[in-house]
Each structure stands twice: as structure tokens, then as C-alpha cells.
Amino acid sequence: MYVLGKTTTSHGIKGELKIKNLSDYDRFYSGEEVFIDDERLIIKSVRSHKNFLLVSFYGYESINDIFKFFNKLVYSKKRGKSEDGHHYEDIISKKVIDEKDNFIGVVKSIREVPQGHILEVEKDSKIILIPYEDFFVKQITSSSIIVKLIEGII
């Protein structure tokens, strides 16, 4: 199972849970199946409120119904995908090469920033940060990521 978020408390008395999104991308949609503990829940509605999501579930209409879900992790059986359709887990450890087939490094992680995501690429114990957007990431194959570099990025 994949962790999507963490519940905190309720919002109001009509069964809405405040959830901190822990996923790198939006995974909370009406009709989606999620799990808290071993209980299967179907999302009824989702809305943003400050730094949280307010989520209600079918069959849970009051604060008394959701009290047992406070301070718990929210899971999904489905692997999520980024906007471009790739699983973030599959990008980790891929080799990164430029358009001229020069080895740049290996993806160690993906950082979330307010503007989007950044590939953290390591080569010889040095970290290179490459924005994860179409201008820089030209192609993702089964074994590598082909990037376009600009002056000063390395």
C-alpha cells in the first residue's frame, strides 16, 4: 500500500476529516478508494482549506463516525503517477544523460518545491538539481532520462 496522507482532526460536525497530503501529487478525488487502518473508504468530497484537505467519505456523516480516524495514515492500493504519467518510484535510480549522450548522474530523489518538482541527480558525490518539467526532461526511457541542460546547471 502507498501512503497518501495523514489525518489530523475533524472540520465541523458533518464528518469531514482534515488530512495533510503526504503524496507528491494529488491523489484525493471523489470516488477514489482509500484505507485508514484496515477500513476501506470511498471519498465523497474533497476541498482545500489552508494547508490541509477536507475530505468526506460515503457512509460517514458525522464527527462521531470519523473520530476513530484521527491521527492515522491514509493509504491507497494504487500507485500514483505524476502529471506526465510516470511513477516517481520508477524514476529513482535511473541514469541521467544529456541530449549528446553524456552521462550526468543517477537520480537519487525527487524534491517537491512550490513551483513543481526537481530531480536530485548524484555524480561523484556531487548533487545536481534539474527541474522536472518538459523544457529540461526530454524523454524517459526504461533505463534512462534524457535531459536538456542549460549553462550553469552543472
C-alpha positions as CSV (number, residue, x, y, z in Angstrom):
1,M,0.0,0.0,0.0
2,Y,1.1,3.6,-0.6
3,V,0.8,6.4,1.9
4,L,-1.2,9.3,0.7
5,G,-1.6,11.5,3.8
6,K,-2.2,11.8,7.5
7,T,-5.4,12.7,9.2
8,T,-5.4,15.2,12.0
9,T,-8.9,16.2,13.3
10,S,-12.3,16.9,12.0
11,H,-13.6,20.0,10.4
12,G,-17.0,20.8,11.7
13,I,-19.5,18.2,12.8
14,K,-20.6,16.7,9.4
15,G,-17.9,14.1,9.1
16,E,-15.1,16.0,7.2
17,L,-11.5,14.9,8.1
18,K,-8.6,17.3,7.9
19,I,-5.8,15.5,6.0
20,K,-2.3,16.6,5.4
21,N,-1.4,15.4,1.9
22,L,1.9,13.5,2.0
23,S,1.9,12.5,-1.6
24,D,4.0,14.2,-4.3
25,Y,0.9,14.7,-6.4
26,D,-2.8,15.0,-5.9
27,R,-4.3,11.6,-5.1
28,F,-7.6,12.7,-3.4
29,Y,-10.6,12.6,-5.7
30,S,-14.3,11.9,-5.3
31,G,-15.0,8.2,-5.9
32,E,-11.4,7.1,-5.0
33,E,-10.9,4.1,-2.7
34,V,-8.6,4.7,0.3
35,F,-7.8,2.9,3.5
36,I,-7.4,4.1,7.1
37,D,-6.2,1.3,9.3
38,D,-7.8,-1.7,7.6
39,E,-11.1,0.1,6.8
40,R,-12.0,0.7,3.2
41,L,-13.4,4.2,2.5
42,I,-14.7,5.9,-0.7
43,I,-14.1,9.6,-0.9
44,K,-17.3,11.6,-1.2
45,S,-15.8,15.1,-1.5
46,V,-12.5,16.9,-1.3
47,R,-11.7,20.6,-0.8
48,S,-8.7,22.6,0.2
49,H,-8.5,24.6,3.5
50,K,-5.3,26.3,4.4
51,N,-2.5,23.6,4.2
52,F,-5.0,20.7,4.6
53,L,-7.5,18.8,2.6
54,L,-11.0,18.5,4.0
55,V,-12.3,15.1,2.9
56,S,-15.6,13.4,3.5
57,F,-16.4,9.7,2.9
58,Y,-19.6,7.9,1.9
59,G,-21.3,6.4,4.9
60,Y,-19.6,8.7,7.4
61,E,-21.9,11.7,8.0
62,S,-21.0,13.0,11.5
63,I,-18.0,13.7,13.7
64,N,-18.9,10.7,15.8
65,D,-18.4,8.4,12.7
66,I,-14.8,9.7,11.9
67,F,-13.4,10.2,15.4
68,K,-11.7,6.8,15.2
69,F,-9.7,8.0,12.2
70,F,-8.0,10.9,13.9
71,N,-4.1,10.9,13.7
72,K,-3.9,8.0,11.3
73,L,-2.2,7.4,7.9
74,V,-4.3,7.3,4.7
75,Y,-3.3,4.6,2.2
76,S,-4.1,3.5,-1.3
77,K,-3.6,0.2,-3.1
78,K,-2.9,2.1,-6.4
79,R,0.4,3.6,-7.3
80,G,0.1,7.2,-8.3
81,K,1.5,8.8,-11.4
82,S,2.9,12.2,-12.0
83,E,1.3,14.6,-14.4
84,D,3.4,13.1,-17.3
85,G,2.2,9.5,-16.4
86,H,5.4,8.2,-14.8
87,H,5.6,6.6,-11.4
88,Y,8.0,8.6,-9.2
89,E,9.4,5.4,-7.7
90,D,10.4,4.2,-11.1
91,I,12.4,7.4,-11.8
92,I,14.6,6.9,-8.8
93,S,18.0,5.2,-9.7
94,K,17.6,5.9,-13.4
95,K,20.7,7.2,-15.1
96,V,20.5,10.7,-16.5
97,I,22.1,11.6,-19.8
98,D,22.1,14.8,-21.8
99,E,21.0,15.1,-25.5
100,K,24.5,14.4,-26.6
101,D,24.6,11.1,-24.7
102,N,26.9,12.4,-21.9
103,F,26.4,10.8,-18.5
104,I,25.2,13.3,-16.0
105,G,24.5,11.1,-13.0
106,V,21.8,9.0,-11.3
107,V,18.5,10.2,-9.9
108,K,18.7,9.9,-6.1
109,S,15.4,11.6,-5.2
110,I,12.7,13.9,-6.4
111,R,12.2,17.1,-4.3
112,E,8.9,18.9,-4.1
113,V,9.1,22.7,-4.3
114,P,6.3,25.3,-4.7
115,Q,7.0,25.5,-8.4
116,G,6.8,21.7,-9.0
117,H,9.4,19.0,-8.7
118,I,13.2,18.8,-9.0
119,L,15.3,15.8,-9.9
120,E,18.2,15.3,-7.4
121,V,20.9,13.8,-9.6
122,E,24.2,12.5,-8.0
123,K,27.5,12.0,-9.7
124,D,30.8,11.6,-7.9
125,S,29.2,12.6,-4.5
126,K,28.0,15.9,-6.0
127,I,24.3,16.8,-6.3
128,I,22.9,18.4,-9.5
129,L,19.4,19.8,-9.4
130,I,17.4,19.6,-12.6
131,P,13.8,20.9,-12.8
132,Y,11.4,18.1,-13.6
133,E,9.5,19.8,-16.4
134,D,9.2,19.4,-20.1
135,F,11.8,22.1,-21.0
136,F,14.6,20.1,-19.2
137,V,13.3,16.5,-19.2
138,K,13.1,15.5,-22.9
139,Q,12.4,11.7,-22.6
140,I,12.1,9.0,-20.0
141,T,13.0,5.5,-21.3
142,S,13.1,2.2,-19.4
143,S,16.7,2.7,-18.4
144,S,17.5,6.4,-18.5
145,I,16.2,10.0,-18.5
146,I,17.4,12.3,-21.3
147,V,17.7,15.9,-20.3
148,K,18.4,19.3,-21.9
149,L,20.9,21.3,-19.9
150,I,21.4,25.0,-19.9
151,E,24.5,26.9,-19.0
152,G,25.2,27.0,-15.2
153,I,23.0,24.0,-14.3
154,I,26.1,21.8,-13.6
